[in-house]
């Protein structure tokens, strides 16, 4: 999967590629789909949610340029796979899932797989985790219609945020990379057209 579907499509960061090689993706998909665990495609995980395509996980991870000393925020825990990849690359991961059954199962799974540096919360990802901020890295695995202001606020100077933004459907979404400059400004870059489940929650 890593050589044929990820590195072949342009992912170059050796730490990201190693993390993808080491993490057992089959542990994060339903048992009945285990034969497809290493196919480069998203898979359903229940509750109307999916585990992202491996290439997209690798791309988003490479874009935020994770460092061993970083603190990361992962929005949309799902099965816990993205949080696990980050855990191999940064010092600590706070992962937020709005669906408590998914949060509970991901927490148990990550504990079984020895990812002690991941804290999973059942909460509204739109609000981030202000008590753990600032974050050097933020990855959002669901698509809001606009970038949640709280996530920009919680990004550390020099930090990177990657998020799919677009309509509350699968069409017309764009993956964005936002970086906070050391004087607090924000730069943004459009990366690619993508398809993510909608981000739920958000302020009234």
N, CA and C atoms as a LAMMPS dump frame, in Angstrom:
ITEM: TIMESTEP
0
ITEM: NUMBER OF ATOMS
612
ITEM: BOX BOUNDS ff ff ff
-5.0000000000000000e+02 5.0000000000000000e+02
-5.0000000000000000e+02 5.0000000000000000e+02
-5.0000000000000000e+02 5.0000000000000000e+02
ITEM: ATOMS id mol type element x y z
1 1 1 N 0.826 -1.2 0
2 1 2 C 0 0 0
3 1 3 C 0.865 1.256 0
4 2 1 N 1.878 1.273 0.878
5 2 2 C 2.68 2.49 1.019
6 2 3 C 3.488 2.758 -0.241
7 3 1 N 4.148 1.73 -0.783
8 3 2 C 4.984 1.95 -1.962
9 3 3 C 4.148 2.168 -3.217
10 4 1 N 3.089 1.372 -3.389
11 4 2 C 2.327 1.409 -4.636
12 4 3 C 1.311 2.544 -4.693
13 5 1 N 0.712 2.884 -3.554
14 5 2 C -0.405 3.827 -3.563
15 5 3 C -0.087 5.176 -2.925
16 6 1 N 0.952 5.252 -2.135
17 6 2 C 1.232 6.49 -1.396
18 6 3 C 2.52 7.138 -1.896
19 7 1 N 3.632 6.447 -1.784
20 7 2 C 4.889 7.001 -2.277
21 7 3 C 4.817 7.238 -3.781
22 8 1 N 4.17 6.335 -4.51
23 8 2 C 4.07 6.476 -5.963
24 8 3 C 3.285 7.709 -6.375
25 9 1 N 2.447 8.23 -5.475
26 9 2 C 1.644 9.414 -5.791
27 9 3 C 2.275 10.699 -5.259
28 10 1 N 3.509 10.607 -4.759
29 10 2 C 4.238 11.83 -4.461
30 10 3 C 4.497 12.13 -2.996
31 11 1 N 4.071 11.27 -2.071
32 11 2 C 4.385 11.503 -0.665
33 11 3 C 5.852 11.168 -0.45
34 12 1 N 6.594 12.116 0.11
35 12 2 C 8.051 11.966 0.194
36 12 3 C 8.595 11.922 1.619
37 13 1 N 7.88 12.447 2.589
38 13 2 C 8.404 12.528 3.956
39 13 3 C 8.664 11.112 4.482
40 14 1 N 9.91 10.749 4.755
41 14 2 C 10.204 9.374 5.18
42 14 3 C 9.56 9.012 6.508
43 15 1 N 9.39 9.995 7.402
44 15 2 C 8.755 9.693 8.686
45 15 3 C 7.277 9.355 8.491
46 16 1 N 6.619 10.075 7.598
47 16 2 C 5.213 9.79 7.314
48 16 3 C 5.076 8.408 6.675
49 17 1 N 5.931 8.112 5.711
50 17 2 C 5.871 6.807 5.054
51 17 3 C 6.139 5.681 6.048
52 18 1 N 7.097 5.867 6.944
53 18 2 C 7.379 4.838 7.95
54 18 3 C 6.193 4.642 8.889
55 19 1 N 5.562 5.738 9.291
56 19 2 C 4.399 5.633 10.169
57 19 3 C 3.273 4.868 9.492
58 20 1 N 3.056 5.122 8.209
59 20 2 C 2.019 4.419 7.462
60 20 3 C 2.354 2.933 7.325
61 21 1 N 3.633 2.622 7.185
62 21 2 C 4.038 1.212 7.095
63 21 3 C 3.825 0.484 8.421
64 22 1 N 4.093 1.171 9.511
65 22 2 C 4.076 0.517 10.822
66 22 3 C 2.68 0.339 11.402
67 23 1 N 1.757 1.215 11.043
68 23 2 C 0.441 1.172 11.691
69 23 3 C -0.466 0.143 10.994
70 24 1 N -1.032 -0.808 11.734
71 24 2 C -1.862 -1.863 11.137
72 24 3 C -3.263 -1.351 10.794
73 25 1 N -3.477 -0.926 9.558
74 25 2 C -4.769 -0.334 9.197
75 25 3 C -5.922 -1.325 9.385
76 26 1 N -5.629 -2.622 9.268
77 26 2 C -6.71 -3.613 9.436
78 26 3 C -7.319 -3.556 10.831
79 27 1 N -6.572 -3.037 11.808
80 27 2 C -7.1 -2.944 13.173
81 27 3 C -8.118 -1.829 13.319
82 28 1 N -8.255 -0.992 12.295
83 28 2 C -9.126 0.181 12.379
84 28 3 C -10.367 0.077 11.484
85 29 1 N -10.532 -1.05 10.818
86 29 2 C -11.699 -1.231 9.952
87 29 3 C -12.55 -2.368 10.504
88 30 1 N -13.847 -2.397 10.189
89 30 2 C -14.694 -3.51 10.636
90 30 3 C -14.148 -4.845 10.138
91 31 1 N -14.321 -5.878 10.941
92 31 2 C -13.753 -7.188 10.613
93 31 3 C -14.19 -7.684 9.244
94 32 1 N -15.443 -7.397 8.886
95 32 2 C -15.94 -7.888 7.605
96 32 3 C -15.303 -7.179 6.411
97 33 1 N -14.585 -6.093 6.663
98 33 2 C -13.916 -5.352 5.593
99 33 3 C -12.395 -5.493 5.655
100 34 1 N -11.904 -6.418 6.47
101 34 2 C -10.459 -6.517 6.687
102 34 3 C -9.701 -6.844 5.398
103 35 1 N -10.347 -7.538 4.46
104 35 2 C -9.683 -7.862 3.199
105 35 3 C -9.401 -6.609 2.375
106 36 1 N -10.126 -5.523 2.67
107 36 2 C -9.943 -4.27 1.94
108 36 3 C -9.115 -3.25 2.719
109 37 1 N -8.578 -3.655 3.859
110 37 2 C -7.935 -2.698 4.758
111 37 3 C -6.78 -1.957 4.104
112 38 1 N -6.068 -2.604 3.187
113 38 2 C -4.896 -1.959 2.59
114 38 3 C -5.139 -1.515 1.149
115 39 1 N -6.403 -1.467 0.767
116 39 2 C -6.754 -0.841 -0.505
117 39 3 C -6.755 0.672 -0.321
118 40 1 N -6.388 1.393 -1.358
119 40 2 C -6.313 2.857 -1.25
120 40 3 C -7.696 3.452 -1.494
121 41 1 N -8.563 3.271 -0.506
122 41 2 C -9.935 3.756 -0.608
123 41 3 C -10.493 3.97 0.791
124 42 1 N -11.452 4.886 0.935
125 42 2 C -12.134 5.022 2.228
126 42 3 C -13.03 3.825 2.465
127 43 1 N -13.315 3.541 3.727
128 43 2 C -14.187 2.423 4.079
129 43 3 C -15.155 2.858 5.169
130 44 1 N -16.383 2.331 5.147
131 44 2 C -17.336 2.685 6.197
132 44 3 C -16.931 2.078 7.534
133 45 1 N -17.171 2.83 8.609
134 45 2 C -16.857 2.334 9.96
135 45 3 C -18.082 2.384 10.872
136 46 1 N -19.253 2.627 10.283
137 46 2 C -20.477 2.707 11.076
138 46 3 C -20.838 4.145 11.403
139 47 1 N -22.095 4.337 11.818
140 47 2 C -22.6 5.657 12.219
141 47 3 C -22.502 6.682 11.081
142 48 1 N -22.518 6.199 9.831
143 48 2 C -22.44 7.105 8.697
144 48 3 C -21.072 7.721 8.475
145 49 1 N -20.042 7.157 9.085
146 49 2 C -18.689 7.714 9
147 49 3 C -17.764 6.767 8.242
148 50 1 N -16.595 7.27 7.872
149 50 2 C -15.632 6.476 7.125
150 50 3 C -14.232 6.629 7.703
151 51 1 N -13.389 5.653 7.41
152 51 2 C -11.944 5.802 7.604
153 51 3 C -11.402 6.312 6.275
154 52 1 N -10.606 7.353 6.317
155 52 2 C -10.156 8.021 5.091
156 52 3 C -9.247 7.118 4.259
157 53 1 N -9.229 7.402 2.979
158 53 2 C -8.318 6.766 2.033
159 53 3 C -6.88 6.934 2.536
160 54 1 N -6.058 5.875 2.523
161 54 2 C -4.689 5.988 3.031
162 54 3 C -3.879 7.123 2.403
163 55 1 N -3.997 7.314 1.095
164 55 2 C -3.245 8.4 0.459
165 55 3 C -3.625 9.752 1.056
166 56 1 N -4.909 9.969 1.315
167 56 2 C -5.355 11.246 1.875
168 56 3 C -4.814 11.423 3.29
169 57 1 N -4.812 10.349 4.08
170 57 2 C -4.221 10.409 5.427
171 57 3 C -2.752 10.819 5.328
172 58 1 N -2.026 10.181 4.417
173 58 2 C -0.603 10.497 4.249
174 58 3 C -0.407 11.929 3.768
175 59 1 N -1.226 12.362 2.808
176 59 2 C -1.112 13.719 2.28
177 59 3 C -1.351 14.765 3.363
178 60 1 N -2.439 14.602 4.117
179 60 2 C -2.758 15.576 5.159
180 60 3 C -1.677 15.591 6.231
181 61 1 N -1.147 14.413 6.54
182 61 2 C -0.097 14.334 7.558
183 61 3 C 1.181 15.005 7.065
184 62 1 N 1.556 14.76 5.826
185 62 2 C 2.76 15.386 5.29
186 62 3 C 2.607 16.903 5.219
187 63 1 N 1.414 17.378 4.878
188 63 2 C 1.199 18.822 4.739
189 63 3 C 1.437 19.588 6.031
190 64 1 N 1.126 18.973 7.184
191 64 2 C 1.304 19.697 8.448
192 64 3 C 2.726 19.582 9.001
193 65 1 N 3.595 18.859 8.296
194 65 2 C 5.016 18.761 8.646
195 65 3 C 5.225 18.461 10.145
196 66 1 N 4.73 17.305 10.617
197 66 2 C 4.815 16.997 12.052
198 66 3 C 6.251 16.804 12.522
199 67 1 N 6.516 17.306 13.729
200 67 2 C 7.831 17.172 14.341
201 67 3 C 7.694 16.419 15.665
202 68 1 N 8.751 15.766 16.121
203 68 2 C 8.65 14.951 17.34
204 68 3 C 8.223 15.72 18.582
205 69 1 N 8.452 17.023 18.612
206 69 2 C 8.091 17.806 19.796
207 69 3 C 6.702 18.439 19.695
208 70 1 N 6 18.245 18.578
209 70 2 C 4.732 18.934 18.35
210 70 3 C 3.593 18.392 19.211
211 71 1 N 2.625 19.276 19.444
212 71 2 C 1.334 18.91 20.023
213 71 3 C 0.304 19.001 18.903
214 72 1 N -0.481 17.946 18.739
215 72 2 C -1.403 17.871 17.612
216 72 3 C -2.847 17.777 18.079
217 73 1 N -3.739 18.339 17.252
218 73 2 C -5.179 18.222 17.448
219 73 3 C -5.745 17.524 16.224
220 74 1 N -6.488 16.452 16.473
221 74 2 C -7.101 15.649 15.416
222 74 3 C -8.614 15.767 15.577
223 75 1 N -9.277 16.342 14.577
224 75 2 C -10.722 16.53 14.643
225 75 3 C -11.406 15.489 13.767
226 76 1 N -12.31 14.714 14.37
227 76 2 C -12.991 13.645 13.654
228 76 3 C -12.254 12.333 13.837
229 77 1 N -12.189 11.859 15.074
230 77 2 C -11.41 10.669 15.413
231 77 3 C -11.778 9.471 14.554
232 78 1 N -13.093 9.245 14.377
233 78 2 C -13.523 8.068 13.634
234 78 3 C -13.023 6.797 14.278
235 79 1 N -12.3 5.992 13.529
236 79 2 C -11.756 4.742 14.055
237 79 3 C -10.484 4.956 14.86
238 80 1 N -9.864 6.139 14.735
239 80 2 C -8.619 6.424 15.441
240 80 3 C -7.372 6.313 14.586
241 81 1 N -7.536 5.987 13.302
242 81 2 C -6.364 5.732 12.45
243 81 3 C -5.496 6.975 12.258
244 82 1 N -6.111 8.115 11.935
245 82 2 C -5.312 9.33 11.757
246 82 3 C -4.595 9.715 13.049
247 83 1 N -5.279 9.589 14.181
248 83 2 C -4.646 9.887 15.465
249 83 3 C -3.45 8.981 15.708
250 84 1 N -3.574 7.706 15.307
251 84 2 C -2.474 6.756 15.498
252 84 3 C -1.271 7.119 14.642
253 85 1 N -1.523 7.52 13.39
254 85 2 C -0.413 7.947 12.527
255 85 3 C 0.283 9.159 13.144
256 86 1 N -0.491 10.134 13.596
257 86 2 C 0.093 11.312 14.233
258 86 3 C 0.887 10.931 15.48
259 87 1 N 0.366 9.98 16.245
260 87 2 C 1.03 9.593 17.494
261 87 3 C 2.437 9.067 17.252
262 88 1 N 2.684 8.527 16.072
263 88 2 C 4.023 8.036 15.74
264 88 3 C 4.974 9.173 15.353
265 89 1 N 4.433 10.382 15.216
266 89 2 C 5.21 11.484 14.658
267 89 3 C 5.34 12.695 15.568
268 90 1 N 4.476 12.811 16.577
269 90 2 C 4.464 13.988 17.448
270 90 3 C 4.493 13.551 18.909
271 91 1 N 4.568 14.537 19.802
272 91 2 C 4.676 14.24 21.233
273 91 3 C 3.34 13.871 21.857
274 92 1 N 2.261 14.543 21.44
275 92 2 C 0.95 14.301 22.052
276 92 3 C -0.142 14.632 21.056
277 93 1 N -1.228 13.838 21.088
278 93 2 C -2.371 14.049 20.202
279 93 3 C -3.637 14.159 21.043
280 94 1 N -4.39 15.22 20.85
281 94 2 C -5.744 15.324 21.377
282 94 3 C -6.682 15.086 20.202
283 95 1 N -7.528 14.072 20.319
284 95 2 C -8.408 13.695 19.215
285 95 3 C -9.855 13.847 19.653
286 96 1 N -10.66 14.507 18.822
287 96 2 C -12.042 14.833 19.183
288 96 3 C -13.006 14.183 18.21
289 97 1 N -14.007 13.495 18.761
290 97 2 C -15.046 12.844 17.971
291 97 3 C -16.406 13.217 18.554
292 98 1 N -17.323 13.694 17.714
293 98 2 C -18.617 14.142 18.213
294 98 3 C -19.563 12.98 18.508
295 99 1 N -19.316 11.817 17.903
296 99 2 C -20.157 10.634 18.124
297 99 3 C -19.525 9.786 19.228
298 100 1 N -20.15 9.779 20.385
299 100 2 C -19.538 9.124 21.55
300 100 3 C -19.266 7.632 21.359
301 101 1 N -20.143 6.854 20.679
302 101 2 C -19.798 5.445 20.469
303 101 3 C -18.496 5.271 19.685
304 102 1 N -18.276 6.106 18.685
305 102 2 C -17.019 6.036 17.943
306 102 3 C -15.849 6.471 18.811
307 103 1 N -16.039 7.52 19.602
308 103 2 C -14.966 7.978 20.494
309 103 3 C -14.582 6.876 21.473
310 104 1 N -15.576 6.213 22.039
311 104 2 C -15.302 5.153 23.017
312 104 3 C -14.548 3.99 22.388
313 105 1 N -14.985 3.569 21.196
314 105 2 C -14.319 2.423 20.562
315 105 3 C -12.905 2.803 20.115
316 106 1 N -12.729 4.03 19.623
317 106 2 C -11.395 4.471 19.215
318 106 3 C -10.46 4.559 20.415
319 107 1 N -10.966 5.059 21.525
320 107 2 C -10.146 5.157 22.741
321 107 3 C -9.651 3.775 23.169
322 108 1 N -10.557 2.798 23.163
323 108 2 C -10.179 1.433 23.548
324 108 3 C -9.166 0.847 22.551
325 109 1 N -9.42 1.083 21.28
326 109 2 C -8.539 0.526 20.239
327 109 3 C -7.127 1.122 20.351
328 110 1 N -7.042 2.427 20.514
329 110 2 C -5.737 3.075 20.612
330 110 3 C -4.983 2.631 21.86
331 111 1 N -5.722 2.391 22.934
332 111 2 C -5.074 1.89 24.154
333 111 3 C -4.521 0.482 23.925
334 112 1 N -5.299 -0.359 23.248
335 112 2 C -4.833 -1.727 22.967
336 112 3 C -3.593 -1.716 22.09
337 113 1 N -3.492 -0.73 21.216
338 113 2 C -2.367 -0.651 20.289
339 113 3 C -1.22 0.21 20.831
340 114 1 N -1.266 0.497 22.121
341 114 2 C -0.17 1.164 22.833
342 114 3 C 0.086 2.6 22.385
343 115 1 N -0.977 3.299 22.02
344 115 2 C -0.832 4.715 21.684
345 115 3 C -1.234 5.56 22.9
346 116 1 N -0.379 5.508 23.902
347 116 2 C -0.673 6.191 25.158
348 116 3 C -0.617 7.704 25.032
349 117 1 N -0.001 8.214 23.963
350 117 2 C 0.109 9.664 23.808
351 117 3 C -1.125 10.287 23.176
352 118 1 N -2.168 9.484 22.915
353 118 2 C -3.401 9.993 22.321
354 118 3 C -4.486 10.102 23.38
355 119 1 N -5.075 11.268 23.488
356 119 2 C -6.231 11.497 24.351
357 119 3 C -7.452 11.656 23.453
358 120 1 N -8.454 10.79 23.61
359 120 2 C -9.672 10.858 22.802
360 120 3 C -10.795 11.449 23.641
361 121 1 N -11.479 12.447 23.056
362 121 2 C -12.6 13.095 23.725
363 121 3 C -13.855 13.005 22.868
364 122 1 N -14.999 12.807 23.501
365 122 2 C -16.275 12.959 22.825
366 122 3 C -16.703 14.408 23.031
367 123 1 N -16.639 15.197 21.961
368 123 2 C -16.912 16.63 22.068
369 123 3 C -17.16 17.179 20.671
370 124 1 N -17.471 18.454 20.609
371 124 2 C -17.727 19.149 19.355
372 124 3 C -16.409 19.692 18.811
373 125 1 N -15.933 19.11 17.718
374 125 2 C -14.648 19.51 17.166
375 125 3 C -14.602 20.94 16.679
376 126 1 N -15.766 21.521 16.397
377 126 2 C -15.816 22.92 15.957
378 126 3 C -15.159 23.842 16.99
379 127 1 N -15.251 23.439 18.263
380 127 2 C -14.734 24.267 19.35
381 127 3 C -13.289 23.945 19.698
382 128 1 N -12.743 22.886 19.088
383 128 2 C -11.373 22.509 19.388
384 128 3 C -11.212 22.018 20.813
385 129 1 N -10.032 22.257 21.355
386 129 2 C -9.717 21.855 22.733
387 129 3 C -8.922 22.987 23.375
388 130 1 N -9.595 24.066 23.761
389 130 2 C -8.875 25.25 24.242
390 130 3 C -7.997 24.986 25.45
391 131 1 N -8.374 23.995 26.27
392 131 2 C -7.563 23.703 27.456
393 131 3 C -6.243 23.027 27.114
394 132 1 N -6.108 22.525 25.882
395 132 2 C -4.858 21.89 25.451
396 132 3 C -4.067 22.766 24.477
397 133 1 N -4.658 23.86 24.041
398 133 2 C -4.018 24.742 23.057
399 133 3 C -2.831 25.479 23.689
400 134 1 N -1.906 25.973 22.872
401 134 2 C -1.931 25.981 21.409
402 134 3 C -1.4 24.675 20.816
403 135 1 N -1.788 24.432 19.555
404 135 2 C -1.379 23.236 18.832
405 135 3 C -0.457 23.615 17.679
406 136 1 N 0.577 22.806 17.497
407 136 2 C 1.486 23.007 16.365
408 136 3 C 0.902 22.441 15.083
409 137 1 N 0.044 21.429 15.247
410 137 2 C -0.526 20.699 14.119
411 137 3 C -2.012 20.498 14.389
412 138 1 N -2.856 20.784 13.397
413 138 2 C -4.281 20.46 13.481
414 138 3 C -4.691 19.81 12.17
415 139 1 N -5.311 18.634 12.267
416 139 2 C -5.849 17.936 11.096
417 139 3 C -7.34 17.733 11.317
418 140 1 N -8.139 18.115 10.333
419 140 2 C -9.594 17.983 10.418
420 140 3 C -10.044 16.98 9.361
421 141 1 N -10.733 15.926 9.793
422 141 2 C -11.135 14.848 8.888
423 141 3 C -12.635 14.856 8.611
424 142 1 N -13.232 16.037 8.623
425 142 2 C -14.624 16.217 8.224
426 142 3 C -14.724 17.634 7.681
427 143 1 N -15.695 17.858 6.799
428 143 2 C -15.717 19.124 6.061
429 143 3 C -16.719 20.12 6.624
430 144 1 N -16.243 21.214 7.232
431 144 2 C -17.122 22.332 7.562
432 144 3 C -17.327 23.214 6.333
433 145 1 N -18.328 24.076 6.399
434 145 2 C -18.533 25.006 5.287
435 145 3 C -17.518 26.144 5.319
436 146 1 N -16.975 26.405 6.501
437 146 2 C -15.911 27.4 6.652
438 146 3 C -14.983 26.922 7.76
439 147 1 N -13.784 27.443 7.776
440 147 2 C -12.825 27.012 8.798
441 147 3 C -13.306 27.49 10.167
442 148 1 N -13.461 26.593 11.129
443 148 2 C -13.908 27.023 12.458
444 148 3 C -12.937 28.037 13.076
445 149 1 N -13.426 29.206 13.47
446 149 2 C -12.53 30.228 14.032
447 149 3 C -11.748 29.75 15.246
448 150 1 N -12.351 28.869 16.06
449 150 2 C -11.651 28.397 17.264
450 150 3 C -10.388 27.633 16.905
451 151 1 N -10.404 26.924 15.781
452 151 2 C -9.22 26.157 15.398
453 151 3 C -8.091 27.086 14.964
454 152 1 N -8.431 28.15 14.271
455 152 2 C -7.401 29.13 13.905
456 152 3 C -6.826 29.781 15.159
457 153 1 N -7.708 30.102 16.098
458 153 2 C -7.263 30.729 17.347
459 153 3 C -6.341 29.807 18.13
460 154 1 N -6.616 28.497 18.09
461 154 2 C -5.842 27.54 18.883
462 154 3 C -4.562 27.074 18.196
463 155 1 N -4.323 27.541 16.99
464 155 2 C -3.11 27.197 16.267
465 155 3 C -1.945 28.036 16.789
466 156 1 N -0.847 27.379 17.093
467 156 2 C 0.336 28.081 17.601
468 156 3 C 0.994 28.894 16.49
469 157 1 N 1.702 29.97 16.81
470 157 2 C 2.509 30.659 15.804
471 157 3 C 3.458 29.669 15.133
472 158 1 N 3.453 29.666 13.806
473 158 2 C 4.244 28.695 13.066
474 158 3 C 3.522 27.379 12.843
475 159 1 N 2.3 27.245 13.394
476 159 2 C 1.542 26.004 13.286
477 159 3 C 0.864 25.836 11.943
478 160 1 N 0.48 24.583 11.642
479 160 2 C -0.146 24.243 10.364
480 160 3 C -1.479 23.545 10.617
481 161 1 N -2.49 23.951 9.855
482 161 2 C -3.843 23.396 9.947
483 161 3 C -4.265 22.938 8.567
484 162 1 N -4.686 21.673 8.443
485 162 2 C -5.189 21.178 7.169
486 162 3 C -6.645 20.762 7.37
487 163 1 N -7.521 21.231 6.464
488 163 2 C -8.958 21.045 6.649
489 163 3 C -9.657 21.036 5.29
490 164 1 N -10.597 20.092 5.078
491 164 2 C -11.421 20.152 3.874
492 164 3 C -12.583 21.107 4.117
493 165 1 N -12.815 22.007 3.195
494 165 2 C -13.866 23.009 3.365
495 165 3 C -14.787 22.971 2.15
496 166 1 N -16.09 23.03 2.421
497 166 2 C -17.021 23.053 1.306
498 166 3 C -18.438 22.77 1.738
499 167 1 N -19.352 22.604 0.779
500 167 2 C -20.77 22.389 1.079
501 167 3 C -20.987 21.135 1.917
502 168 1 N -22.141 21.09 2.582
503 168 2 C -22.46 19.941 3.433
504 168 3 C -22.95 18.768 2.584
505 169 1 N -22.099 18.339 1.703
506 169 2 C -22.297 17.183 0.848
507 169 3 C -20.914 16.768 0.418
508 170 1 N -20.823 15.86 -0.52
509 170 2 C -19.502 15.385 -0.916
510 170 3 C -18.901 16.167 -2.075
511 171 1 N -19.693 17.006 -2.736
512 171 2 C -19.19 17.702 -3.914
513 171 3 C -18.711 19.116 -3.556
514 172 1 N -17.707 19.582 -4.284
515 172 2 C -17.277 20.965 -4.158
516 172 3 C -16.406 21.276 -2.964
517 173 1 N -15.789 20.26 -2.363
518 173 2 C -14.914 20.497 -1.218
519 173 3 C -13.468 20.702 -1.671
520 174 1 N -12.756 21.539 -0.931
521 174 2 C -11.345 21.816 -1.232
522 174 3 C -10.512 21.617 0.023
523 175 1 N -9.426 20.897 -0.112
524 175 2 C -8.5 20.724 1.006
525 175 3 C -7.628 21.967 1.109
526 176 1 N -7.634 22.592 2.29
527 176 2 C -6.872 23.819 2.528
528 176 3 C -5.742 23.564 3.522
529 177 1 N -4.631 24.238 3.302
530 177 2 C -3.544 24.282 4.274
531 177 3 C -3.43 25.706 4.771
532 178 1 N -3.616 25.888 6.077
533 178 2 C -3.468 27.201 6.702
534 178 3 C -2.233 27.177 7.595
535 179 1 N -1.463 28.235 7.553
536 179 2 C -0.299 28.365 8.425
537 179 3 C -0.382 29.704 9.15
538 180 1 N -0.091 29.661 10.439
539 180 2 C -0.088 30.893 11.232
540 180 3 C 1.332 31.432 11.292
541 181 1 N 1.501 32.662 10.855
542 181 2 C 2.817 33.282 10.9
543 181 3 C 3.156 33.654 12.345
544 182 1 N 4.399 33.974 12.57
545 182 2 C 4.834 34.255 13.943
546 182 3 C 4.283 35.576 14.466
547 183 1 N 3.747 36.418 13.578
548 183 2 C 3.083 37.638 14.054
549 183 3 C 1.562 37.479 14.118
550 184 1 N 1.081 36.217 13.963
551 184 2 C -0.345 35.946 14.117
552 184 3 C -1.153 35.984 12.841
553 185 1 N -0.536 36.298 11.714
554 185 2 C -1.248 36.291 10.443
555 185 3 C -1.499 34.869 9.959
556 186 1 N -2.393 34.744 8.983
557 186 2 C -2.746 33.439 8.443
558 186 3 C -2.52 33.437 6.939
559 187 1 N -1.793 32.431 6.462
560 187 2 C -1.694 32.192 5.029
561 187 3 C -2.52 30.948 4.718
562 188 1 N -3.13 30.91 3.541
563 188 2 C -3.892 29.715 3.174
564 188 3 C -3.581 29.324 1.74
565 189 1 N -3.574 28.013 1.515
566 189 2 C -3.241 27.469 0.203
567 189 3 C -4.228 26.364 -0.131
568 190 1 N -4.773 26.395 -1.334
569 190 2 C -5.643 25.325 -1.795
570 190 3 C -4.783 24.171 -2.302
571 191 1 N -5.104 22.954 -1.832
572 191 2 C -4.287 21.789 -2.153
573 191 3 C -4.916 20.912 -3.225
574 192 1 N -6.172 20.51 -3.019
575 192 2 C -6.801 19.562 -3.942
576 192 3 C -8.292 19.515 -3.689
577 193 1 N -9.023 19.045 -4.683
578 193 2 C -10.438 18.734 -4.493
579 193 3 C -10.542 17.411 -3.739
580 194 1 N -11.444 17.352 -2.761
581 194 2 C -11.579 16.169 -1.913
582 194 3 C -13.056 15.885 -1.639
583 195 1 N -13.297 14.719 -1.009
584 195 2 C -14.653 14.325 -0.618
585 195 3 C -14.596 13.805 0.816
586 196 1 N -15.174 14.549 1.758
587 196 2 C -15.212 14.152 3.171
588 196 3 C -16.644 14.185 3.662
589 197 1 N -16.905 13.417 4.723
590 197 2 C -18.202 13.527 5.372
591 197 3 C -18.322 14.93 5.948
592 198 1 N -19.554 15.456 6.048
593 198 2 C -19.737 16.805 6.597
594 198 3 C -19.315 16.873 8.06
595 199 1 N -18.825 18.022 8.463
596 199 2 C -18.531 18.263 9.866
597 199 3 C -19.825 18.678 10.57
598 200 1 N -20.177 17.953 11.617
599 200 2 C -21.364 18.277 12.379
600 200 3 C -20.98 19.081 13.611
601 201 1 N -21.971 19.519 14.355
602 201 2 C -21.703 20.39 15.492
603 201 3 C -21.599 21.821 14.995
604 202 1 N -20.816 22.587 15.658
605 202 2 C -20.681 23.991 15.274
606 202 3 C -21.547 24.877 16.132
607 203 1 N -21.266 26.131 16.086
608 203 2 C -21.975 27.085 16.932
609 203 3 C -23.337 27.389 16.344
610 204 1 N -24.36 27.653 17.192
611 204 2 C -25.71 27.92 16.693
612 204 3 C -25.78 29.196 15.866
